[in-house]
């Protein structure tokens, strides 16, 4: 599963078109490769979803999303070419 699919599976808006979260995917991948800790990833998710995607902070749990993100990353870490969202 690529990161864009994971983010879409969170159903933040209900149905979302492919590529809707490309910017968020790219930002998160950068943080993951730089080794950002869980607190930083939660803050990035919160900030991006509220500021850039217009969600209310009550519509999601950034800590839970971060845990799913970290589980995904740990499963993908041996296959870095699959970590990037597909075009």
Backbone as a printed PyTorch tensor [residue, N CA C, xyz], in Angstrom:
tensor([[[  0.8540,  -1.1750,   0.0000],
         [  0.0000,   0.0000,   0.0000],
         [  0.8950,   1.2310,   0.0000]],

        [[  0.5820,   2.1960,  -0.8420],
         [  1.3590,   3.4240,  -0.8090],
         [  0.7600,   4.3880,   0.2120]],

        [[  1.5070,   5.4330,   0.5200],
         [  1.0980,   6.3530,   1.5750],
         [ -0.1920,   7.0810,   1.2270]],

        [[ -0.3750,   7.4380,  -0.0200],
         [ -1.6150,   8.1100,  -0.4270],
         [ -2.8330,   7.2280,  -0.1340]],

        [[ -2.7140,   5.9350,  -0.3930],
         [ -3.8190,   5.0040,  -0.0950],
         [ -4.0830,   4.9330,   1.4030]],

        [[ -3.0120,   4.9070,   2.1890],
         [ -3.1880,   4.8770,   3.6400],
         [ -3.9480,   6.1200,   4.1020]],

        [[ -3.5250,   7.2750,   3.6530],
         [ -4.1850,   8.5160,   4.0640],
         [ -5.6390,   8.5330,   3.6150]],

        [[ -5.9130,   8.0790,   2.3970],
         [ -7.3080,   8.0310,   1.9400],
         [ -8.1300,   7.0550,   2.7690]],

        [[ -7.4930,   5.9990,   3.2850],
         [ -8.2220,   5.0200,   4.0980],
         [ -8.6870,   5.6210,   5.4220]],

        [[ -8.1060,   6.7220,   5.8310],
         [ -8.5340,   7.3990,   7.0550],
         [ -9.8830,   8.0940,   6.8850]],

        [[-10.3410,   8.2210,   5.6400],
         [-11.6480,   8.8100,   5.3220],
         [-11.8620,  10.1530,   6.0210]],

        [[-10.8870,  11.0250,   5.8710],
         [-10.9530,  12.3410,   6.4970],
         [-12.0700,  13.1970,   5.9240]],

        [[-12.3530,  13.0190,   4.6440],
         [-13.4310,  13.7590,   3.9830],
         [-14.5570,  12.8440,   3.5360]],

        [[-14.5080,  11.5980,   3.8770],
         [-15.3790,  10.6330,   3.2280],
         [-14.6100,  10.1480,   2.0060]],

        [[-15.2090,  10.1820,   0.8550],
         [-14.5130,   9.7780,  -0.3770],
         [-13.5810,  10.8900,  -0.8270]],

        [[-12.3550,  10.5310,  -1.2100],
         [-11.4050,  11.5160,  -1.7340],
         [-10.7670,  10.9760,  -2.9970]],

        [[-10.5810,  11.8450,  -3.9710],
         [ -9.9550,  11.4000,  -5.2200],
         [ -8.4780,  11.0870,  -5.0210]],

        [[ -7.9960,  10.1910,  -5.8570],
         [ -6.5680,   9.8380,  -5.8370],
         [ -5.7520,  11.1140,  -6.0350]],

        [[ -4.7110,  11.2590,  -5.2390],
         [ -3.8400,  12.4180,  -5.3630],
         [ -4.2340,  13.5970,  -4.4920]],

        [[ -5.3830,  13.5300,  -3.8510],
         [ -5.8670,  14.6280,  -3.0050],
         [ -4.8680,  14.9620,  -1.8990]],

        [[ -4.1900,  13.9610,  -1.3920],
         [ -3.2750,  14.1590,  -0.2730],
         [ -1.8030,  14.0380,  -0.6870]],

        [[ -1.5110,  14.3060,  -1.9450],
         [ -0.1400,  14.2020,  -2.4560],
         [  0.8230,  15.1000,  -1.6770]],

        [[  0.4260,  16.3430,  -1.3950],
         [  1.3000,  17.2530,  -0.6590],
         [  1.5550,  16.7430,   0.7560]],

        [[  0.5090,  16.2650,   1.4090],
         [  0.6580,  15.7120,   2.7490],
         [  1.5560,  14.4770,   2.7160]],

        [[  1.3650,  13.6140,   1.7320],
         [  2.2030,  12.4170,   1.5890],
         [  3.6710,  12.7960,   1.4540]],

        [[  3.9490,  13.7730,   0.6050],
         [  5.3310,  14.1980,   0.3840],
         [  5.9500,  14.7640,   1.6550]],

        [[  5.1900,  15.5680,   2.3710],
         [  5.6990,  16.1610,   3.6060],
         [  5.9770,  15.0720,   4.6430]],

        [[  5.0550,  14.1310,   4.7850],
         [  5.2470,  13.0640,   5.7640],
         [  6.4280,  12.1710,   5.4080]],

        [[  6.5770,  11.8410,   4.1380],
         [  7.7100,  11.0160,   3.6950],
         [  9.0170,  11.7090,   4.0490]],

        [[  9.0810,  13.0110,   3.8070],
         [ 10.2960,  13.7600,   4.1520],
         [ 10.6150,  13.6540,   5.6350]],

        [[  9.6030,  13.8140,   6.4610],
         [  9.8130,  13.7110,   7.9100],
         [ 10.2160,  12.2920,   8.3170]],

        [[  9.6070,  11.3020,   7.7010],
         [  9.9520,   9.9150,   8.0260],
         [ 11.4020,   9.6120,   7.6550]],

        [[ 11.8330,  10.0510,   6.4770],
         [ 13.2100,   9.8020,   6.0720],
         [ 14.2040,  10.5590,   6.9380]],

        [[ 13.8050,  11.7070,   7.4630],
         [ 14.6930,  12.4710,   8.3450],
         [ 14.6750,  11.9360,   9.7790]],

        [[ 13.8210,  10.9680,  10.0520],
         [ 13.7800,  10.3620,  11.3680],
         [ 13.0070,  11.1610,  12.4020]],

        [[ 12.0540,  11.9530,  11.9670],
         [ 11.2410,  12.7170,  12.9160],
         [ 10.5780,  11.7840,  13.9130]],

        [[ 10.4910,  12.2430,  15.1600],
         [  9.8880,  11.4090,  16.1920],
         [  8.3610,  11.4730,  16.1250]],

        [[  7.7220,  10.6620,  16.9500],
         [  6.2600,  10.5500,  16.9220],
         [  5.5760,  11.8610,  17.2700]],

        [[  6.1350,  12.6030,  18.2170],
         [  5.5500,  13.8920,  18.5890],
         [  5.5650,  14.8620,  17.4070]],

        [[  6.6820,  14.9150,  16.7010],
         [  6.8050,  15.7950,  15.5320],
         [  5.8110,  15.3750,  14.4510]],

        [[  5.7020,  14.0710,  14.1950],
         [  4.7720,  13.5970,  13.1730],
         [  3.3270,  13.9300,  13.5400]],

        [[  2.9730,  13.8130,  14.8000],
         [  1.6140,  14.1780,  15.2380],
         [  1.3560,  15.6590,  15.0070]],

        [[  2.3540,  16.4870,  15.3200],
         [  2.1930,  17.9380,  15.1110],
         [  2.0590,  18.2740,  13.6280]],

        [[  2.8420,  17.6050,  12.7980],
         [  2.7550,  17.8420,  11.3460],
         [  1.3810,  17.4410,  10.8360]],

        [[  0.9090,  16.2640,  11.2260],
         [ -0.4250,  15.8190,  10.7990],
         [ -1.4940,  16.8040,  11.2430]],

        [[ -1.4570,  17.1880,  12.4950],
         [ -2.4450,  18.1260,  13.0320],
         [ -2.4110,  19.4330,  12.2490]],

        [[ -1.2280,  20.0070,  12.1130],
         [ -1.0810,  21.2950,  11.4330],
         [ -1.5540,  21.2300,   9.9810]],

        [[ -1.1100,  20.2190,   9.2670],
         [ -1.4820,  20.0940,   7.8510],
         [ -2.9820,  19.8930,   7.6730]],

        [[ -3.5630,  19.0100,   8.4730],
         [ -4.9870,  18.6960,   8.2990],
         [ -5.8820,  19.8760,   8.6710]],

        [[ -5.4790,  20.6480,   9.6590],
         [ -6.2770,  21.8060,  10.0660],
         [ -6.0150,  22.9910,   9.1340]],

        [[ -4.7510,  23.3030,   8.9090],
         [ -4.3920,  24.4990,   8.1520],
         [ -4.6070,  24.3470,   6.6540]],

        [[ -4.0940,  23.2700,   6.0820],
         [ -4.1290,  23.1230,   4.6240],
         [ -5.3350,  22.3690,   4.0890]],

        [[ -5.9400,  21.5200,   4.9190],
         [ -7.0710,  20.7230,   4.4410],
         [ -8.3890,  21.1330,   5.0770]],

        [[ -8.3460,  22.1070,   5.9850],
         [ -9.5670,  22.6920,   6.5260],
         [-10.3650,  21.8230,   7.4840]],

        [[ -9.7460,  20.8040,   8.0460],
         [-10.4680,  19.9620,   8.9890],
         [-10.4850,  20.6100,  10.3650]],

        [[-11.5070,  20.3130,  11.1160],
         [-11.5860,  20.7530,  12.5000],
         [-10.8310,  19.7470,  13.3550]],

        [[-10.1930,  20.2270,  14.4090],
         [ -9.3840,  19.3330,  15.2390],
         [-10.1900,  18.2240,  15.8950]],

        [[-11.5060,  18.3810,  15.9420],
         [-12.3550,  17.3350,  16.5260],
         [-12.6860,  16.2320,  15.5220]],

        [[-12.2980,  16.4020,  14.2660],
         [-12.6390,  15.4400,  13.2160],
         [-11.6290,  14.3030,  13.0690]],

        [[-10.5210,  14.3800,  13.7930],
         [ -9.4980,  13.3420,  13.6810],
         [ -8.6590,  13.3320,  14.9510]],

        [[ -7.9330,  12.2450,  15.1450],
         [ -7.0140,  12.0990,  16.2710],
         [ -5.6120,  11.9730,  15.6860]],

        [[ -4.8470,  13.0520,  15.7490],
         [ -3.5220,  13.0700,  15.1400],
         [ -2.6180,  11.9860,  15.7110]],

        [[ -2.7550,  11.6800,  16.9760],
         [ -1.9110,  10.6400,  17.5770],
         [ -2.2410,   9.2590,  17.0140]],

        [[ -3.5220,   8.9790,  16.8260],
         [ -3.9120,   7.6880,  16.2410],
         [ -3.4500,   7.5880,  14.7820]],

        [[ -3.6030,   8.6760,  14.0310],
         [ -3.1460,   8.6740,  12.6370],
         [ -1.6380,   8.4820,  12.5830]],

        [[ -0.9070,   9.1270,  13.4910],
         [  0.5410,   8.9770,  13.5360],
         [  0.9180,   7.5290,  13.8090]],

        [[  0.1970,   6.8460,  14.7060],
         [  0.4850,   5.4420,  14.9900],
         [  0.2870,   4.5860,  13.7460]],

        [[ -0.7840,   4.8500,  12.9970],
         [ -0.9980,   4.1100,  11.7500],
         [  0.1020,   4.4120,  10.7460]],

        [[  0.4960,   5.6800,  10.6970],
         [  1.5840,   6.0860,   9.7970],
         [  2.8760,   5.3560,  10.1640]],

        [[  3.2030,   5.3060,  11.4410],
         [  4.4280,   4.6350,  11.8740],
         [  4.3610,   3.1290,  11.6040]],

        [[  3.2150,   2.5060,  11.8090],
         [  3.0640,   1.0840,  11.4710],
         [  3.2890,   0.8620,   9.9890]],

        [[  2.6920,   1.7290,   9.1640],
         [  2.8750,   1.6360,   7.7150],
         [  4.3570,   1.7880,   7.3640]],

        [[  5.0100,   2.7960,   7.9380],
         [  6.4150,   3.0700,   7.6430],
         [  7.2910,   1.8770,   8.0220]],

        [[  7.0440,   1.2970,   9.1890],
         [  7.8320,   0.1450,   9.6190],
         [  7.6390,  -1.0480,   8.6910]],

        [[  6.4420,  -1.2110,   8.1530],
         [  6.2020,  -2.2920,   7.1920],
         [  6.8770,  -2.0180,   5.8520]],

        [[  7.0100,  -0.7470,   5.4900],
         [  7.5760,  -0.3660,   4.1970],
         [  9.0720,  -0.1410,   4.2370]],

        [[  9.6770,  -0.0550,   5.4040],
         [ 11.0620,   0.3920,   5.5260],
         [ 12.0410,  -0.4530,   4.7190]],

        [[ 11.7360,  -1.6860,   4.4790],
         [ 12.6370,  -2.5160,   3.6800],
         [ 12.3750,  -2.3530,   2.1780]],

        [[ 11.3400,  -1.6020,   1.8130],
         [ 10.9990,  -1.3610,   0.4110],
         [ 10.8280,   0.1440,   0.1650]],

        [[ 11.9080,   0.9420,   0.2650],
         [ 11.7560,   2.4000,   0.1780],
         [ 11.1520,   2.8940,  -1.1280]],

        [[ 11.3230,   2.1710,  -2.2110],
         [ 10.7370,   2.6130,  -3.4810],
         [  9.2060,   2.5660,  -3.4510]],

        [[  8.6300,   1.7660,  -2.5730],
         [  7.1690,   1.6810,  -2.4750],
         [  6.5970,   2.7000,  -1.5020]],

        [[  7.4510,   3.4220,  -0.7980],
         [  6.9830,   4.3810,   0.1950],
         [  6.3790,   5.6140,  -0.4550]],

        [[  6.8140,   5.9310,  -1.6620],
         [  6.3250,   7.1350,  -2.3180],
         [  4.9410,   6.9000,  -2.9090]],

        [[  4.0900,   7.9090,  -2.8220],
         [  2.7700,   7.7740,  -3.4600],
         [  2.9400,   7.6090,  -4.9660]],

        [[  2.1840,   6.7360,  -5.5490],
         [  2.2710,   6.5490,  -6.9920],
         [  1.5060,   7.6440,  -7.7100]],

        [[  1.9570,   7.9640,  -8.8880],
         [  1.3320,   9.0500,  -9.6650],
         [  0.0400,   8.6170, -10.2970]]])
